[in-house]
Amino acid sequence: MEEVISISVLGAGLVFLGLTLLWFMMDGLVRLTTNKNSVNPSIDVEKDNTQDKAESNKHKAAAVAVSVALQNAPFLSQEHSPNSQQTPWQIVHRYSQLHNLPQQSDVSKRKME
């Protein structure tokens, strides 16, 4: 039993050691690859905030325009009724769905008779 515990502790220690090594490797890569030309990062943040606000306002305006258009538009036009493009087979099955009737095929009807 002592061997099992020691092997488990050794394995957990190796996992933490590996994670620590990966952490330091990632930190080193980030430090090497970052752009050091940025003189004043606060100006960049302010520009990003104004751009984000402008984008947000555009999205809000588009949402309002769509909602106004949907309020004024009929959802079902008189020219295209829902059944005009359905086959008789689709109409029968839709009727059975709406009225909670079991689906029966010709084969099952023949077996019942």
Secondary structure, 3 states (H helix, E strand, C coil): CHHHHHHHHHHHHHHHHHHHHHHHHHHHHHHHHCCCCCCCHHHHHHHHHHHHHHHHHHHHHHHHHHHHHHHHCCCCCCCCCCCCCCCHHHHHHHHHHHCCCCCCCHHHHHHHC
